[in-house]
Amino acid sequence: MAPRRLKPFNRLQVILQHLKTCKHTDSAADVLLQKKGGAGIITLNRPKVLNALSFSMIQQIYPQIKPHAIFLEKNQFCTFLVGTCKKPYVALIDGITMGGGVGLSVHGHFRVATEKTVFAMPETAIGLFPDVGGGYFLPRLSGKIGYLLALTGFRLKGRDVLKAGIATHFVESEKLPDLEKDLIALKSPSKENIADLLNSYHMQTKIDQEKEFVLDQHMEKINSIFSANSMEEIVQNLKQDGSPFAMKQLETINKMSPTSLKLALRQLREGASMSLQDVFTMEYRLSQVCMVSRKQGAV
């Protein structure tokens, strides 16, 4: 039986060229593994829980992307391997992309967003911090956009995911099946000719092309407010600004875990000058401290 195609709203698919170990799985599996031509296709298949990653899913994905002689502790290894993968790696983020979905896409070579993409890092609302390498990619976004995303869980939608620098390409959702076929049909896939193919689709997509980036008019405020060295200063900056945008962010921050906010801010400030591997080491240690603190009732 052929694996069923997920509804676009819940779809996150990864295409890797020259995948040798991929085996077909049945449509009831949480991860669908397919081999088509010279490409291996990994599709997350838990739409009822927004494709949240489980440990068993990671165990299935890991053999498909692991390079030789790399080992990282616990569940952090999966996103680290995406960031160091030697095979051309294409993530189709056609729907809600949060948490594990971010980890499986944002560190890859190519990230293709659509008009249905919704991106967010909402971890400070659940007593955690933006893991999956958030300490690496978020502070490297333009200005202080990453700090806004990390601390408030601000949601980016559609072409804004591209304009923020999270996606590398933007393609109309209904064109993804054609794009997938063309990727699979590449006879000698390389990062260069994959980029050429993605660029051709990207240039043909006119949806929201003239629409202003949702944060454009607020960038000066964002860069000033979120440049502060502490959460207390950020809160004070928001209060002093007093604009509707600032008050909205303040209202959101007031609902977040105070401990998580402080952790996330320090994580991004430290991660801005760290390697990807060092960021994952830091985030693994942070996660362990959070779990111990939670058990002790300190968070």
Phi and psi restraints in degrees (value plus and minus 20) as a CYANA .aco file:
   2 ALA   PHI     -91.6   -51.6
   2 ALA   PSI     119.9   159.9
   3 PRO   PHI     -79.5   -39.5
   3 PRO   PSI     116.0   156.0
   4 ARG   PHI     -94.1   -54.1
   4 ARG   PSI     127.9   167.9
   5 ARG   PHI    -103.6   -63.6
   5 ARG   PSI     113.9   153.9
   6 LEU   PHI     -90.6   -50.6
   6 LEU   PSI     134.1   174.1
   7 LYS   PHI     -83.5   -43.5
   7 LYS   PSI     119.7   159.7
   8 PRO   PHI     -72.8   -32.8
   8 PRO   PSI     -54.9   -14.9
   9 PHE   PHI     -81.4   -41.4
   9 PHE   PSI     -47.0    -7.0
  10 ASN   PHI    -130.6   -90.6
  10 ASN   PSI      -5.9    34.1
  11 ARG   PHI    -114.5   -74.5
  11 ARG   PSI     106.6   146.6
  12 LEU   PHI    -153.3  -113.3
  12 LEU   PSI      97.0   137.0
  13 GLN   PHI    -146.8  -106.8
  13 GLN   PSI     122.1   162.1
  14 VAL   PHI    -140.5  -100.5
  14 VAL   PSI     112.7   152.7
  15 ILE   PHI    -137.0   -97.0
  15 ILE   PSI     102.8   142.8
  16 LEU   PHI    -138.9   -98.9
  16 LEU   PSI     112.0   152.0
  17 GLN   PHI    -100.3   -60.3
  17 GLN   PSI     129.5   169.5
  18 HIS   PHI      39.8    79.8
  18 HIS   PSI      18.0    58.0
  19 LEU   PHI     -99.2   -59.2
  19 LEU   PSI     104.5   144.5
  20 LYS   PHI    -122.3   -82.3
  20 LYS   PSI     -43.8    -3.8
  21 THR   PHI    -121.5   -81.5
  21 THR   PSI     -17.7    22.3
  22 CYS   PHI     -88.7   -48.7
  22 CYS   PSI     112.3   152.3
  23 LYS   PHI    -140.5  -100.5
  23 LYS   PSI     127.0   167.0
  24 HIS   PHI     -87.3   -47.3
  24 HIS   PSI     123.5   163.5
  25 THR   PHI    -144.8  -104.8
  25 THR   PSI     139.3   179.3
  26 ASP   PHI     -99.1   -59.1
  26 ASP   PSI     144.4   184.4
  27 SER   PHI     -90.2   -50.2
  27 SER   PSI     -30.9     9.1
  28 ALA   PHI    -106.0   -66.0
  28 ALA   PSI     -29.2    10.8
  29 ALA   PHI     -90.7   -50.7
  29 ALA   PSI     133.1   173.1
  30 ASP   PHI     -92.7   -52.7
  30 ASP   PSI     -43.2    -3.2
  31 VAL   PHI    -147.8  -107.8
  31 VAL   PSI     107.5   147.5
  32 LEU   PHI    -119.9   -79.9
  32 LEU   PSI     102.8   142.8
  33 LEU   PHI    -132.4   -92.4
  33 LEU   PSI     104.2   144.2
  34 GLN   PHI    -151.7  -111.7
  34 GLN   PSI     131.3   171.3
  35 LYS   PHI    -140.7  -100.7
  35 LYS   PSI      99.6   139.6
  36 LYS   PHI    -150.6  -110.6
  36 LYS   PSI      94.0   134.0
  37 GLY   PHI      40.1    80.1
  37 GLY   PSI    -147.7  -107.7
  38 GLY   PHI    -114.0   -74.0
  38 GLY   PSI      -9.8    30.2
  39 ALA   PHI    -133.9   -93.9
  39 ALA   PSI     125.3   165.3
  40 GLY   PHI    -126.6   -86.6
  40 GLY   PSI     119.1   159.1
  41 ILE   PHI    -142.5  -102.5
  41 ILE   PSI     105.7   145.7
  42 ILE   PHI    -132.3   -92.3
  42 ILE   PSI     102.2   142.2
  43 THR   PHI    -142.6  -102.6
  43 THR   PSI     103.4   143.4
  44 LEU   PHI     -92.1   -52.1
  44 LEU   PSI     116.0   156.0
  45 ASN   PHI    -154.2  -114.2
  45 ASN   PSI      26.8    66.8
  46 ARG   PHI    -145.5  -105.5
  46 ARG   PSI      42.5    82.5
  47 PRO   PHI     -81.6   -41.6
  47 PRO   PSI     -47.7    -7.7
  48 LYS   PHI     -87.2   -47.2
  48 LYS   PSI     -44.3    -4.3
  49 VAL   PHI    -138.3   -98.3
  49 VAL   PSI      12.0    52.0
  50 LEU   PHI      35.9    75.9
  50 LEU   PSI      14.4    54.4
  51 ASN   PHI      41.1    81.1
  51 ASN   PSI      10.9    50.9
  52 ALA   PHI     -79.6   -39.6
  52 ALA   PSI     115.2   155.2
  53 LEU   PHI     -96.0   -56.0
  53 LEU   PSI     114.6   154.6
  54 SER   PHI    -127.9   -87.9
  54 SER   PSI     146.6   186.6
  55 PHE   PHI     -84.0   -44.0
  55 PHE   PSI     -55.8   -15.8
  56 SER   PHI     -85.6   -45.6
  56 SER   PSI     -53.9   -13.9
  57 MET   PHI     -85.8   -45.8
  57 MET   PSI     -62.5   -22.5
  58 ILE   PHI     -81.7   -41.7
  58 ILE   PSI     -59.2   -19.2
  59 GLN   PHI     -83.0   -43.0
  59 GLN   PSI     -52.5   -12.5
  60 GLN   PHI     -97.0   -57.0
  60 GLN   PSI     -55.6   -15.6
  61 ILE   PHI     -96.3   -56.3
  61 ILE   PSI     -57.0   -17.0
  62 TYR   PHI     -71.4   -31.4
  62 TYR   PSI     -69.6   -29.6
  63 PRO   PHI     -83.7   -43.7
  63 PRO   PSI     -40.5    -0.5
  64 GLN   PHI     -98.3   -58.3
  64 GLN   PSI     -42.8    -2.8
  65 ILE   PHI    -142.1  -102.1
  65 ILE   PSI     -23.3    16.7
  66 LYS   PHI     -90.3   -50.3
  66 LYS   PSI     109.7   149.7
  67 PRO   PHI    -104.3   -64.3
  67 PRO   PSI     152.6   192.6
  68 HIS   PHI     -97.3   -57.3
  68 HIS   PSI     130.7   170.7
  69 ALA   PHI      39.3    79.3
  69 ALA   PSI      15.1    55.1
  70 ILE   PHI    -146.1  -106.1
  70 ILE   PSI     110.8   150.8
  71 PHE   PHI    -160.2  -120.2
  71 PHE   PSI     113.9   153.9
  72 LEU   PHI    -158.1  -118.1
  72 LEU   PSI     127.2   167.2
  73 GLU   PHI     -88.0   -48.0
  73 GLU   PSI     123.6   163.6
  74 LYS   PHI      32.0    72.0
  74 LYS   PSI    -169.5  -129.5
  75 ASN   PHI    -101.3   -61.3
  75 ASN   PSI     -19.0    21.0
  76 GLN   PHI     -91.7   -51.7
  76 GLN   PSI     -39.4     0.6
  77 PHE   PHI     -80.0   -40.0
  77 PHE   PSI     -52.5   -12.5
  78 CYS   PHI     -81.6   -41.6
  78 CYS   PSI     -69.8   -29.8
  79 THR   PHI     -94.0   -54.0
  79 THR   PSI     -48.8    -8.8
  80 PHE   PHI     -83.9   -43.9
  80 PHE   PSI     -60.1   -20.1
  81 LEU   PHI     -87.1   -47.1
  81 LEU   PSI     -52.9   -12.9
  82 VAL   PHI     -81.0   -41.0
  82 VAL   PSI     -63.8   -23.8
  83 GLY   PHI     -90.5   -50.5
  83 GLY   PSI     -38.3     1.7
  84 THR   PHI    -135.8   -95.8
  84 THR   PSI     -12.5    27.5
  85 CYS   PHI     -82.6   -42.6
  85 CYS   PSI     111.6   151.6
  86 LYS   PHI    -104.8   -64.8
  86 LYS   PSI     -44.3    -4.3
  87 LYS   PHI     -96.0   -56.0
  87 LYS   PSI     124.3   164.3
  88 PRO   PHI     -75.1   -35.1
  88 PRO   PSI     110.0   150.0
  89 TYR   PHI    -147.0  -107.0
  89 TYR   PSI      99.4   139.4
  90 VAL   PHI    -141.4  -101.4
  90 VAL   PSI     103.5   143.5
  91 ALA   PHI    -130.0   -90.0
  91 ALA   PSI     105.5   145.5
  92 LEU   PHI    -119.6   -79.6
  92 LEU   PSI      83.9   123.9
  93 ILE   PHI    -121.5   -81.5
  93 ILE   PSI      56.1    96.1
  94 ASP   PHI    -120.3   -80.3
  94 ASP   PSI      44.4    84.4
  95 GLY   PHI     134.7   174.7
  95 GLY   PSI    -174.3  -134.3
  96 ILE   PHI     -87.9   -47.9
  96 ILE   PSI     104.6   144.6
  97 THR   PHI    -147.8  -107.8
  97 THR   PSI      78.3   118.3
  98 MET   PHI    -160.2  -120.2
  98 MET   PSI     140.7   180.7
  99 GLY   PHI      34.5    74.5
  99 GLY   PSI    -142.0  -102.0
 100 GLY   PHI     -80.0   -40.0
 100 GLY   PSI     -52.5   -12.5
 101 GLY   PHI     -83.2   -43.2
 101 GLY   PSI     -54.9   -14.9
 102 VAL   PHI     -86.3   -46.3
 102 VAL   PSI     -64.5   -24.5
 103 GLY   PHI     -81.1   -41.1
 103 GLY   PSI     -52.8   -12.8
 104 LEU   PHI    -106.5   -66.5
 104 LEU   PSI     -20.1    19.9
 105 SER   PHI    -147.6  -107.6
 105 SER   PSI     -67.8   -27.8
 106 VAL   PHI     -87.0   -47.0
 106 VAL   PSI     -43.7    -3.7
 107 HIS   PHI    -113.6   -73.6
 107 HIS   PSI     -21.8    18.2
 108 GLY   PHI     -99.1   -59.1
 108 GLY   PSI     151.6   191.6
 109 HIS   PHI     -83.9   -43.9
 109 HIS   PSI     -63.4   -23.4
 110 PHE   PHI    -151.5  -111.5
 110 PHE   PSI     112.3   152.3
 111 ARG   PHI    -146.5  -106.5
 111 ARG   PSI      95.7   135.7
 112 VAL   PHI    -125.9   -85.9
 112 VAL   PSI      91.2   131.2
 113 ALA   PHI    -113.7   -73.7
 113 ALA   PSI     141.5   181.5
 114 THR   PHI    -152.5  -112.5
 114 THR   PSI     159.3   199.3
 115 GLU   PHI     -85.8   -45.8
 115 GLU   PSI     -31.6     8.4
 116 LYS   PHI    -119.1   -79.1
 116 LYS   PSI     -20.8    19.2
 117 THR   PHI     -92.0   -52.0
 117 THR   PSI     115.5   155.5
 118 VAL   PHI    -148.8  -108.8
 118 VAL   PSI      96.7   136.7
 119 PHE   PHI    -133.6   -93.6
 119 PHE   PSI     115.7   155.7
 120 ALA   PHI    -181.7  -141.7
 120 ALA   PSI     136.3   176.3
 121 MET   PHI    -141.0  -101.0
 121 MET   PSI      66.3   106.3
 122 PRO   PHI    -112.5   -72.5
 122 PRO   PSI       0.3    40.3
 123 GLU   PHI     -84.5   -44.5
 123 GLU   PSI     -49.0    -9.0
 124 THR   PHI     -87.5   -47.5
 124 THR   PSI     -33.6     6.4
 125 ALA   PHI    -102.4   -62.4
 125 ALA   PSI     -33.6     6.4
 126 ILE   PHI    -138.7   -98.7
 126 ILE   PSI      -0.6    39.4
 127 GLY   PHI      58.2    98.2
 127 GLY   PSI       2.9    42.9
 128 LEU   PHI    -143.2  -103.2
 128 LEU   PSI    -172.3  -132.3
 129 PHE   PHI    -165.0  -125.0
 129 PHE   PSI     145.1   185.1
 130 PRO   PHI     -90.5   -50.5
 130 PRO   PSI      70.2   110.2
 131 ASP   PHI    -101.7   -61.7
 131 ASP   PSI    -168.2  -128.2
 132 VAL   PHI      28.0    68.0
 132 VAL   PSI      16.2    56.2
 133 GLY   PHI      63.7   103.7
 133 GLY   PSI      -3.1    36.9
 134 GLY   PHI     -78.7   -38.7
 134 GLY   PSI     -52.6   -12.6
 135 GLY   PHI     -86.5   -46.5
 135 GLY   PSI     -34.7     5.3
 136 TYR   PHI    -116.9   -76.9
 136 TYR   PSI     -73.7   -33.7
 137 PHE   PHI    -102.6   -62.6
 137 PHE   PSI     -50.8   -10.8
 138 LEU   PHI     -85.5   -45.5
 138 LEU   PSI     -67.2   -27.2
 139 PRO   PHI     -91.0   -51.0
 139 PRO   PSI     -27.9    12.1
 140 ARG   PHI    -115.3   -75.3
 140 ARG   PSI     -20.3    19.7
 141 LEU   PHI     -94.2   -54.2
 141 LEU   PSI     144.6   184.6
 142 SER   PHI     -78.4   -38.4
 142 SER   PSI     115.9   155.9
 143 GLY   PHI      35.7    75.7
 143 GLY   PSI    -153.5  -113.5
 144 LYS   PHI    -131.7   -91.7
 144 LYS   PSI       5.4    45.4
 145 ILE   PHI     -76.5   -36.5
 145 ILE   PSI     -62.8   -22.8
 146 GLY   PHI     -81.2   -41.2
 146 GLY   PSI     -54.2   -14.2
 147 TYR   PHI     -89.5   -49.5
 147 TYR   PSI     -60.2   -20.2
 148 LEU   PHI     -80.4   -40.4
 148 LEU   PSI     -67.8   -27.8
 149 LEU   PHI     -81.7   -41.7
 149 LEU   PSI     -62.5   -22.5
 150 ALA   PHI     -89.1   -49.1
 150 ALA   PSI     -60.3   -20.3
 151 LEU   PHI    -106.5   -66.5
 151 LEU   PSI     -50.6   -10.6
 152 THR   PHI    -128.4   -88.4
 152 THR   PSI     -34.5     5.5
 153 GLY   PHI      50.9    90.9
 153 GLY   PSI       1.1    41.1
 154 PHE   PHI     -71.1   -31.1
 154 PHE   PSI     115.5   155.5
 155 ARG   PHI    -117.4   -77.4
 155 ARG   PSI     110.6   150.6
 156 LEU   PHI    -124.5   -84.5
 156 LEU   PSI     120.3   160.3
 157 LYS   PHI    -148.8  -108.8
 157 LYS   PSI     125.2   165.2
 158 GLY   PHI      36.5    76.5
 158 GLY   PSI    -151.0  -111.0
 159 ARG   PHI     -83.8   -43.8
 159 ARG   PSI     -41.4    -1.4
 160 ASP   PHI     -82.7   -42.7
 160 ASP   PSI     -46.7    -6.7
 161 VAL   PHI     -85.1   -45.1
 161 VAL   PSI     -56.2   -16.2
 162 LEU   PHI     -91.3   -51.3
 162 LEU   PSI     -66.5   -26.5
 163 LYS   PHI     -84.8   -44.8
 163 LYS   PSI     -46.0    -6.0
 164 ALA   PHI     -98.9   -58.9
 164 ALA   PSI     -31.2     8.8
 165 GLY   PHI      71.4   111.4
 165 GLY   PSI     -10.2    29.8
 166 ILE   PHI    -104.7   -64.7
 166 ILE   PSI     -65.2   -25.2
 167 ALA   PHI    -110.5   -70.5
 167 ALA   PSI     134.4   174.4
 168 THR   PHI    -118.8   -78.8
 168 THR   PSI     -42.2    -2.2
 169 HIS   PHI    -164.3  -124.3
 169 HIS   PSI     139.2   179.2
 170 PHE   PHI    -150.9  -110.9
 170 PHE   PSI     103.0   143.0
 171 VAL   PHI    -154.2  -114.2
 171 VAL   PSI     121.6   161.6
 172 GLU   PHI     -79.7   -39.7
 172 GLU   PSI     115.5   155.5
 173 SER   PHI     -75.1   -35.1
 173 SER   PSI     -62.6   -22.6
 174 GLU   PHI     -90.0   -50.0
 174 GLU   PSI     -31.8     8.2
 175 LYS   PHI    -109.6   -69.6
 175 LYS   PSI     -26.8    13.2
 176 LEU   PHI     -81.8   -41.8
 176 LEU   PSI     -59.7   -19.7
 177 PRO   PHI     -79.2   -39.2
 177 PRO   PSI     -59.0   -19.0
 178 ASP   PHI     -87.4   -47.4
 178 ASP   PSI     -61.1   -21.1
 179 LEU   PHI     -82.0   -42.0
 179 LEU   PSI     -63.6   -23.6
 180 GLU   PHI     -78.5   -38.5
 180 GLU   PSI     -65.1   -25.1
 181 LYS   PHI     -82.0   -42.0
 181 LYS   PSI     -62.2   -22.2
 182 ASP   PHI     -88.1   -48.1
 182 ASP   PSI     -55.6   -15.6
 183 LEU   PHI     -84.6   -44.6
 183 LEU   PSI     -64.4   -24.4
 184 ILE   PHI     -85.3   -45.3
 184 ILE   PSI     -52.1   -12.1
 185 ALA   PHI     -97.6   -57.6
 185 ALA   PSI     -30.9     9.1
 186 LEU   PHI     -80.3   -40.3
 186 LEU   PSI     104.7   144.7
 187 LYS   PHI     -98.7   -58.7
 187 LYS   PSI     -57.1   -17.1
 188 SER   PHI    -150.3  -110.3
 188 SER   PSI      52.1    92.1
 189 PRO   PHI     -84.5   -44.5
 189 PRO   PSI     113.3   153.3
 190 SER   PHI    -158.8  -118.8
 190 SER   PSI     147.2   187.2
 191 LYS   PHI     -79.9   -39.9
 191 LYS   PSI     -53.3   -13.3
 192 GLU   PHI     -89.2   -49.2
 192 GLU   PSI     -68.8   -28.8
 193 ASN   PHI     -98.2   -58.2
 193 ASN   PSI     -42.7    -2.7
 194 ILE   PHI     -86.9   -46.9
 194 ILE   PSI     -63.2   -23.2
 195 ALA   PHI     -80.3   -40.3
 195 ALA   PSI     -60.9   -20.9
 196 ASP   PHI     -81.3   -41.3
 196 ASP   PSI     -62.8   -22.8
 197 LEU   PHI     -86.0   -46.0
 197 LEU   PSI     -66.1   -26.1
 198 LEU   PHI     -83.0   -43.0
 198 LEU   PSI     -59.0   -19.0
 199 ASN   PHI     -82.0   -42.0
 199 ASN   PSI     -58.2   -18.2
 200 SER   PHI     -85.2   -45.2
 200 SER   PSI     -61.5   -21.5
 201 TYR   PHI     -86.9   -46.9
 201 TYR   PSI     -62.3   -22.3
 202 HIS   PHI     -79.6   -39.6
 202 HIS   PSI     -64.1   -24.1
 203 MET   PHI     -87.8   -47.8
 203 MET   PSI     -45.0    -5.0
 204 GLN   PHI    -103.4   -63.4
 204 GLN   PSI     -31.6     8.4
 205 THR   PHI    -109.6   -69.6
 205 THR   PSI      97.2   137.2
 206 LYS   PHI    -124.3   -84.3
 206 LYS   PSI     -26.2    13.8
 207 ILE   PHI     -77.1   -37.1
 207 ILE   PSI     106.5   146.5
 208 ASP   PHI      36.0    76.0
 208 ASP   PSI       3.6    43.6
 209 GLN   PHI     -82.0   -42.0
 209 GLN   PSI     -55.6   -15.6
 210 GLU   PHI    -114.3   -74.3
 210 GLU   PSI     -21.1    18.9
 211 LYS   PHI     -92.7   -52.7
 211 LYS   PSI     115.7   155.7
 212 GLU   PHI     -89.7   -49.7
 212 GLU   PSI     122.3   162.3
 213 PHE   PHI     -77.3   -37.3
 213 PHE   PSI     112.3   152.3
 214 VAL   PHI     -77.1   -37.1
 214 VAL   PSI     -46.4    -6.4
 215 LEU   PHI    -122.0   -82.0
 215 LEU   PSI     -19.6    20.4
 216 ASP   PHI     -72.0   -32.0
 216 ASP   PSI     -71.2   -31.2
 217 GLN   PHI     -92.7   -52.7
 217 GLN   PSI     -30.0    10.0
 218 HIS   PHI    -128.6   -88.6
 218 HIS   PSI     -18.4    21.6
 219 MET   PHI     -81.6   -41.6
 219 MET   PSI     -58.1   -18.1
 220 GLU   PHI     -82.7   -42.7
 220 GLU   PSI     -62.2   -22.2
 221 LYS   PHI     -85.0   -45.0
 221 LYS   PSI     -66.2   -26.2
 222 ILE   PHI     -79.0   -39.0
 222 ILE   PSI     -66.5   -26.5
 223 ASN   PHI     -85.0   -45.0
 223 ASN   PSI     -55.9   -15.9
 224 SER   PHI     -96.5   -56.5
 224 SER   PSI     -70.8   -30.8
 225 ILE   PHI     -83.8   -43.8
 225 ILE   PSI     -64.9   -24.9
 226 PHE   PHI    -110.9   -70.9
 226 PHE   PSI      -7.3    32.7
 227 SER   PHI    -107.6   -67.6
 227 SER   PSI     -24.4    15.6
 228 ALA   PHI     -82.8   -42.8
 228 ALA   PSI     137.9   177.9
 229 ASN   PHI    -109.5   -69.5
 229 ASN   PSI     -28.4    11.6
 230 SER   PHI    -166.6  -126.6
 230 SER   PSI     141.4   181.4
 231 MET   PHI     -85.3   -45.3
 231 MET   PSI     -55.1   -15.1
 232 GLU   PHI     -80.4   -40.4
 232 GLU   PSI     -61.4   -21.4
 233 GLU   PHI     -88.8   -48.8
 233 GLU   PSI     -58.6   -18.6
 234 ILE   PHI     -82.6   -42.6
 234 ILE   PSI     -65.4   -25.4
 235 VAL   PHI     -80.4   -40.4
 235 VAL   PSI     -63.8   -23.8
 236 GLN   PHI     -84.0   -44.0
 236 GLN   PSI     -59.4   -19.4
 237 ASN   PHI     -82.3   -42.3
 237 ASN   PSI     -61.0   -21.0
 238 LEU   PHI     -84.0   -44.0
 238 LEU   PSI     -62.4   -22.4
 239 LYS   PHI     -84.5   -44.5
 239 LYS   PSI     -63.3   -23.3
 240 GLN   PHI     -87.5   -47.5
 240 GLN   PSI     -54.7   -14.7
 241 ASP   PHI     -84.2   -44.2
 241 ASP   PSI     -71.9   -31.9
 242 GLY   PHI      53.7    93.7
 242 GLY   PSI     -20.8    19.2
 243 SER   PHI     -90.7   -50.7
 243 SER   PSI     139.4   179.4
 244 PRO   PHI     -74.7   -34.7
 244 PRO   PSI     -59.5   -19.5
 245 PHE   PHI     -83.3   -43.3
 245 PHE   PSI     -66.5   -26.5
 246 ALA   PHI     -83.9   -43.9
 246 ALA   PSI     -61.2   -21.2
 247 MET   PHI     -86.5   -46.5
 247 MET   PSI     -53.9   -13.9
 248 LYS   PHI     -85.7   -45.7
 248 LYS   PSI     -62.4   -22.4
 249 GLN   PHI     -88.5   -48.5
 249 GLN   PSI     -57.0   -17.0
 250 LEU   PHI     -84.0   -44.0
 250 LEU   PSI     -63.4   -23.4
 251 GLU   PHI     -78.8   -38.8
 251 GLU   PSI     -61.1   -21.1
 252 THR   PHI     -87.2   -47.2
 252 THR   PSI     -67.8   -27.8
 253 ILE   PHI     -79.9   -39.9
 253 ILE   PSI     -56.6   -16.6
 254 ASN   PHI     -84.7   -44.7
 254 ASN   PSI     -35.9     4.1
 255 LYS   PHI    -113.8   -73.8
 255 LYS   PSI     -29.6    10.4
 256 MET   PHI    -105.7   -65.7
 256 MET   PSI     145.4   185.4
 257 SER   PHI     -88.9   -48.9
 257 SER   PSI     101.6   141.6
 258 PRO   PHI     -78.2   -38.2
 258 PRO   PSI     -59.8   -19.8
 259 THR   PHI     -84.4   -44.4
 259 THR   PSI     -63.6   -23.6
 260 SER   PHI     -82.6   -42.6
 260 SER   PSI     -59.1   -19.1
 261 LEU   PHI     -81.0   -41.0
 261 LEU   PSI     -65.1   -25.1
 262 LYS   PHI     -87.0   -47.0
 262 LYS   PSI     -59.9   -19.9
 263 LEU   PHI     -82.5   -42.5
 263 LEU   PSI     -66.5   -26.5
 264 ALA   PHI     -83.9   -43.9
 264 ALA   PSI     -61.7   -21.7
 265 LEU   PHI     -82.8   -42.8
 265 LEU   PSI     -66.3   -26.3
 266 ARG   PHI     -85.2   -45.2
 266 ARG   PSI     -58.9   -18.9
 267 GLN   PHI     -77.5   -37.5
 267 GLN   PSI     -67.2   -27.2
 268 LEU   PHI     -90.4   -50.4
 268 LEU   PSI     -59.1   -19.1
 269 ARG   PHI     -84.7   -44.7
 269 ARG   PSI     -59.9   -19.9
 270 GLU   PHI     -93.6   -53.6
 270 GLU   PSI     -62.9   -22.9
 271 GLY   PHI     -86.8   -46.8
 271 GLY   PSI     -40.6    -0.6
 272 ALA   PHI     -80.3   -40.3
 272 ALA   PSI     -45.2    -5.2
 273 SER   PHI    -138.0   -98.0
 273 SER   PSI      -4.4    35.6
 274 MET   PHI    -126.5   -86.5
 274 MET   PSI     137.7   177.7
 275 SER   PHI     -94.4   -54.4
 275 SER   PSI     144.2   184.2
 276 LEU   PHI     -80.0   -40.0
 276 LEU   PSI     -63.5   -23.5
 277 GLN   PHI     -83.3   -43.3
 277 GLN   PSI     -61.3   -21.3
 278 ASP   PHI     -87.2   -47.2
 278 ASP   PSI     -54.7   -14.7
 279 VAL   PHI     -82.7   -42.7
 279 VAL   PSI     -63.4   -23.4
 280 PHE   PHI     -86.6   -46.6
 280 PHE   PSI     -55.1   -15.1
 281 THR   PHI     -82.1   -42.1
 281 THR   PSI     -65.3   -25.3
 282 MET   PHI     -80.6   -40.6
 282 MET   PSI     -65.5   -25.5
 283 GLU   PHI     -89.3   -49.3
 283 GLU   PSI     -54.1   -14.1
 284 TYR   PHI     -82.3   -42.3
 284 TYR   PSI     -65.6   -25.6
 285 ARG   PHI     -84.8   -44.8
 285 ARG   PSI     -60.8   -20.8
 286 LEU   PHI     -80.1   -40.1
 286 LEU   PSI     -62.1   -22.1
 287 SER   PHI     -83.0   -43.0
 287 SER   PSI     -57.3   -17.3
 288 GLN   PHI     -88.4   -48.4
 288 GLN   PSI     -60.3   -20.3
 289 VAL   PHI     -84.0   -44.0
 289 VAL   PSI     -60.9   -20.9
 290 CYS   PHI     -81.6   -41.6
 290 CYS   PSI     -61.6   -21.6
 291 MET   PHI     -86.5   -46.5
 291 MET   PSI     -61.4   -21.4
 292 VAL   PHI     -85.8   -45.8
 292 VAL   PSI     -64.0   -24.0
 293 SER   PHI     -83.0   -43.0
 293 SER   PSI     -58.8   -18.8
 294 ARG   PHI     -83.0   -43.0
 294 ARG   PSI     -62.3   -22.3
 295 LYS   PHI     -83.4   -43.4
 295 LYS   PSI     -53.0   -13.0
 296 GLN   PHI    -107.1   -67.1
 296 GLN   PSI     -21.9    18.1
 297 GLY   PHI      57.7    97.7
 297 GLY   PSI       2.8    42.8
 298 ALA   PHI    -111.5   -71.5
 298 ALA   PSI     -33.5     6.5
